[in-house]
Amino acid sequence: MAFRFDNIFTNWRHFVVILVIGQILSLCITSTSVISNKLAEYQTVTVPNFQSFLVYALLLIVYMPLALVRLGPQVVWQNIKRRFYWYILMAVVDVEGNYFVIKAYSYTSLLSCMLLDTWTLPCVVVLTYFLMKIRYRWTQILGVLVCLGGMGLLIKGDMDAGKNYEAVDAVKGDIFMLIGATCYAVSNTLEEFLVRHRPQYETVAWLGFFGTLINGVQMGIIEHNTLQDMAWTKEIVGCTVGFGLVMFVLYTLAPFLFRMSSSTFYNLSIMTSDFYGLIFAKYMFHDQITPIYAGAFTMIVVGLFVYHVFPYKSPDRMARLPGFRTRLPGDIELTPGTHRMLASSPISSRRSSADYGSTKSTRSVIIEPDETQV
């Protein structure tokens, strides 16, 4: 298929929207790193499960009531009864991804962490190939490679600035980072699959529900004694609450980007988080911003542009996983690479993305949302 260069300008507003959302998410990741570093100054041990527990609890408290009100208890129950194992899997890999990545920084070097963290991207590309039936164009592969090149410049800038530190147990830390990066890839791809079939708020609600249970049990087993011995100063409490609120914003916005673009675009977008971290460091620790960082940031944005302007051909259908082979009340199907949505009974008669899956209509229809809707 020949490329039409007028495609570059036909949907620029959509690109700007997803670029902004992606950079907000990147800033969220930077903020959590800064807060985690501040926590490390106030406490002598890491408690990754406790840090994440507040996040999942907030998701549960905010979005489960919303799902029950908007969809109705019966619709929510029918969905989880049929497909509970996918939501549990999403929560398990998300919880363990957070745990292993945080622990990896305690064992291996910063260079290893930054390099191995990019393992998430090829994993997502492979998983979306099978789950979303996406067939990437060579231009999109080029965009991914340009982003990885920008990430390489960021890493070189950090190494030149002497920010690396020695590994305590390199093998253990590297294995932890690979496990965490793989878990993130599975979590991102599965969440994209779920929000393309169900309302975002319902998916996030069940992530909060199962994440709270799994994370709470793991916290009680691993960190029970540590939490009892900790000195709960106002700095520790403040940083913990701040971490939870920033992560809440990230978990709220990410499903919108998954729908409007993809989990691949999400992982490309958050590569700029190290650049934002440098900006934080400049004002907090008076670090210098060298031209190599500006070049790295530019490369990543260019890579995002190249990835987006020539989208892959929209697949006819996504993979029919067990539990999704029969349509349930509240189901939708938003095909990757398009805003064309096939919605089944019942759906809302309004066109707001928050209403997909509500109980006001019983017709199967084709919906063409506006570009800014998800």
LINFENSUL-V117720 format. One record per pair of residues at least 24 apart in sequence whose C-alpha atoms are under 7 Angstrom apart, sorted by the first residue. I is the first residue (numbers start at 1). J is the second residue. Records with the same first field share a line. If there is no record, write none. Layout:
# LINFENSUL-V117720
I=J ; J
This chain:
# LINFENSUL-V117720
7=309
8=309
14=371 ; 372
18=257 ; 260
21=257
22=266 ; 269 ; 270
23=269 ; 270
25=250 ; 270
26=269 ; 270 ; 272 ; 273
27=273 ; 276
28=246 ; 247 ; 250
29=273
30=273 ; 274 ; 276 ; 277
32=243 ; 246
35=239 ; 243
39=236 ; 239
42=236
47=223
48=99 ; 102
49=99 ; 215 ; 219
50=219
51=240
52=244
53=212 ; 215 ; 216
54=244
55=244 ; 247 ; 248
56=208 ; 211 ; 212
57=208 ; 212
58=248
59=204 ; 205 ; 208 ; 248
60=205 ; 208 ; 209
63=201 ; 202 ; 204 ; 205
64=202 ; 205
67=201 ; 202
70=358
71=357 ; 358 ; 359
75=329 ; 330
79=328
82=323
83=323
87=206 ; 207
88=210
90=187 ; 190 ; 191
91=207 ; 210 ; 211
92=211 ; 214
93=183 ; 184 ; 186 ; 187
94=183 ; 184 ; 187
95=211 ; 215
96=180 ; 183
97=180 ; 181 ; 183 ; 184
98=180
100=176 ; 177 ; 179 ; 180
101=176 ; 177 ; 180
104=173 ; 174 ; 176 ; 177
105=173
107=167 ; 168 ; 169 ; 170 ; 172 ; 173
108=167 ; 168 ; 169 ; 170 ; 173 ; 174
109=164 ; 165 ; 166 ; 167 ; 170
110=164 ; 165
111=164
112=174
113=177
116=177 ; 178
117=177 ; 181
119=181
120=181 ; 182 ; 184 ; 185
121=264 ; 267
123=182 ; 185
124=185 ; 189 ; 264
125=264
127=189
128=189
131=318 ; 319
132=318 ; 319 ; 336
133=315 ; 318 ; 319
134=315
135=312
136=312
137=312
139=306 ; 307 ; 310
140=306 ; 307
143=303 ; 304 ; 306 ; 307
144=303 ; 307
146=299 ; 300 ; 303
147=268 ; 299 ; 300 ; 303
150=296 ; 297 ; 299 ; 300
151=271 ; 296
153=292 ; 293 ; 296
154=293 ; 296
157=292 ; 293
188=263
189=263
192=255 ; 258 ; 259 ; 263
195=255 ; 259
196=259 ; 332 ; 333 ; 334
197=331 ; 332 ; 333 ; 334
198=330 ; 331 ; 332 ; 357
199=356 ; 357
200=255
256=374
259=374
260=374
261=337
268=304
272=297
311=337
312=337
314=338
330=357 ; 358
331=357
339=368 ; 369
340=367 ; 368
341=366 ; 367 ; 368
342=366 ; 367
